[in-house]
Amino acid sequence: MECTSTRGAGPVPLTRALAEGLAPDGGLYIFPLDARPTVTLGTTLAETATTLLAPLFRGELLDAQALCQSAFTFDAPLLPIDEDSFLIELFHGPTAAFKDFGARFLAEALSRLALPPTTILVATSGDTGAAVAAAFHRRSGFRVVILYPDGRVSARQAHQLGAFGDNVRTYKVSGSFDDCQRMVKEAFADKALVAKHGLSSANSISLGRLLPQMAYYAHSALLMQQRGHAPVDVIVPTGNLGNALACLMAKRLGLPIGHVFLATNANRVLLEFFETGRSTARASVPTLANAMDVGVPSNLERLTSWWPDLEKLRADVSADWVDDETIRRTIGTVWRATRTAICPHTACGVAVRDRLRAKGHRAPLLIAATAHPAKFETIVEPIIGEPVELPEALAALLKKPAIAKPLEPTVGALTAALG
Ligand SMILES: *Cc1c(COP(=O)(O)O)cnc(C)c1O
């Protein structure tokens, strides 16, 4: 499949777009989103993913089936929280957040490409870094360098980020997630630095993460279709638009997905965009849903390339935002009603569902549950009044010692750290 940059470069084969991450002109790789009616529901997520992705990988060096079987070793089950609302549990991977799907697929893809020694440089608002580190941990030919904003991630997230060791190095940056992202962007703009370290990105700008994320929306929507609910509306908690874009891509590829509702936190840049068609870069504000504390959503450029017409975009997607007080209240109401603990990001999605229901929306809804609540126990446990059980993989990581070195928020400091 041929991919082009949002800024015009290309076309290049999909495999090359996966290996490069960012296009050489600084744009993001996109591809034609034509409906493909061939996607069928498999008995496992890996099977559905294969029918979805195989046509995109036809004629490429990589085999979609092999990638899907290696990457999708855990499922994304649907959990009802009332008669008509279902959480898509995306947190059954090694680091307990949805980013495991994309990171593992990307790591499999890059490993099979026999690249020269590569440094995966990743800015994280909390969960990406751990997912990428887990996916590349001890893979020969790869080194992972993680930047996270010091003090802006949960204690468990921070521990997890520093707990890998071996080929993974972790830095706590004295700045925000946007600072971390800017440092990474500036490093990638330095051609000599990129060549010296074989720098590669694993952020949500990489198609290698977006493509596999479509799979769980495809699988859940097809399951709902089988139950007689098609197309199904979906709510996606989002900040950087990575997960949400994957849902929209799946819709455009012909999956039975209806309207997509974006649930953001107090970082309201996407709302501004949907109202005016423009967005102003702004500093991110810290919220309880910290993995969505994004002032400049990097995938917006892809969204506007794929949906150049704002009216058409609005027909498919809308955005709403949720404040911290509502996040807290929603965690509490869901717990009391169902004994299900949800993370603060998922709570944004459920709060949007509550508003939709209040406005008369009656059709079934899928809500992406983006992380396990145990990653945010300091927020969740005081609200529900009891401990959240730790998933096994997370418990194992938290038992290991964690190391993160401090780093100034400048590309100079990063260059020195890369060695
Ligand atoms: C990364 C993340 C998000 C936001 O994902 P986007 O790619 O910005 O849409 C939401 N929730 C959790 C738990 C995350 O880790």
The ligand as an SDF file (V2000), in Angstrom:
LIG
                    3D

 15 15  0  0  0  0  0  0  0  0999 V2000
   -2.5520    7.8890   25.7730 C   0  0  0  0  0  0  0  0  0  0  0  0
   -3.7800    7.7420   26.5710 C   0  0  0  0  0  0  0  0  0  0  0  0
   -4.9640    8.3920   26.2160 C   0  0  0  0  0  0  0  0  0  0  0  0
   -5.0570    9.3290   25.0530 C   0  0  0  0  0  0  0  0  0  0  0  0
   -4.7830    8.7130   23.8410 O   0  0  0  0  0  0  0  0  0  0  0  0
   -4.7080    9.5500   22.4950 P   0  0  0  0  0  0  0  0  0  0  0  0
   -3.7950    8.8360   21.6050 O   0  0  0  0  0  0  0  0  0  0  0  0
   -4.2530   10.8950   22.8640 O   0  0  0  0  0  0  0  0  0  0  0  0
   -6.0650    9.6020   21.9460 O   0  0  0  0  0  0  0  0  0  0  0  0
   -6.0960    8.1540   26.9830 C   0  0  0  0  0  0  0  0  0  0  0  0
   -6.0590    7.3540   28.0530 N   0  0  0  0  0  0  0  0  0  0  0  0
   -4.9410    6.7230   28.4340 C   0  0  0  0  0  0  0  0  0  0  0  0
   -4.9670    5.8520   29.6410 C   0  0  0  0  0  0  0  0  0  0  0  0
   -3.7660    6.8860   27.7050 C   0  0  0  0  0  0  0  0  0  0  0  0
   -2.6440    6.2520   28.0920 O   0  0  0  0  0  0  0  0  0  0  0  0
  1  2  1  0
  2  3  1  0
  2 14  2  0
  3  4  1  0
  3 10  2  0
  4  5  1  0
  5  6  1  0
  6  7  2  0
  6  8  1  0
  6  9  1  0
 10 11  1  0
 11 12  2  0
 12 13  1  0
 12 14  1  0
 14 15  1  0
M  END
$$$$
